[in-house]
Amino acid sequence: MSPLSALLWLIAAGVAFAYWNAARAAAERAGALGKNACQAAGVIWLDQSVHASGLRLSRGDDGWLGFERSFRFEYSHDGIDRHVGRLVLRKGQLVSFVGPVTPSVRSLDLH
């Protein structure tokens, strides 16, 4: 194996490791966000996990291209029903969320 091909293999391994590490960090962040949203809304976070559901290139607020990762999770109001929540992260920041919300009651002014 020539030194050039060894160097190329080393660079490829480094890129693969960086991608894997970023994917794991995003999944851990998504899990924490999903769990916190379920706790705040008073619902049950099912399966204690999130599942990667999409990956795409997206331009951030700073103009640079980066990965936008989508995740889904499941929650239940009573332990019997199942609902799907979705969240999208870009550079570790939440950019979209669909799922349980904190219940709130407002009084209606009927006068």
N, C-alpha and C positions, 0 to 999 in steps of 0.2 A: 504494500500500500504506500503510495507516494505521500509526502508531507502535505501536499495541497489537498488531496482527497481526505486525509485524516483531519485537516483543518475544517473542511466543508462538513464532514460528519459531526465534528464537535460543535460547529455553529448550528447545524440542524438540531442537534440534541438540546442545545441551550434554548433555541426558539420553542421547541416542543415542551420543554420543562416550564418555560415562562407562560405559555398558553395554558397548560394544565394547572399551574399555580393560580393564575388569574381566574380560571373557571371555578376552582375550588373556593377561592375567596368570595366570588360572587354568589355561589350557592350557599355558603355559610351566612352571608349578609342577607340574602333572600329568606333563608330560614328564620333568622332572627326577626326580620320585618313581618313575616307571615305570622309567627308565633305572637309577637307583640300586638298585632292588629286583632288577632283572635281573643287575646286576653282582654284588651281594651273594650271589645264589643261584647264580651261575656259569652262567647261561643266556644265550642270544643274544636281544637286543632287536631284533625284526624291524621293518622299515620306518622305524626311527628317529623314530617319531611316536606321538602319541595322537590319538584321535578323540572328539569330543564325542558323547555318546550320550544325554544327558538333562539337563533343567533343571527344577527345581521350587522352589516356595517352601517354606521350612522354618524352624521356630523354633529359634534357637540356644540355647545354655546360658544366655545372658544374657536370654532372653525375647523378643528382637527378631526380627522376620521378616527373612529374607535368602535369597539364592539358594543352592541346593545343586546343584552341577554334577557330572555323572557323565561319566567318560571310560573308554574301552577302549583296550587296546594288545595287541599280539601278541608272543609270545616262543617260543623253540624250545630244546629240550634238545640237539639234534644238527644243526640246520640243515635237517632234512627235515620233522620234525613241526611243527605250529603249534598253539599254545594261546592262549586269550584271557584276558587279565587285565583286571580292572575296578577302578577306584578312584573314590571320591566325595570331593569337597572342599566344605567349607562355610567361607566367609570365608577361603579360602586354607589351611585346616587339613584334614588328612586325617582323615576320619571313618569310612571303610570301605575295605578293600583285599582283593581276591581275586586271587591270582597266584602267581608263583614265591616260594618261601621259601628261606631259607638252609638248606642240608642240615645235619643234625646227627645224630650217632650217639651213642646212649647204651648203656652196658652194662646188660644185664639181670641182675638178681640172682635166680638160680634156686634159691637155698637156702631 
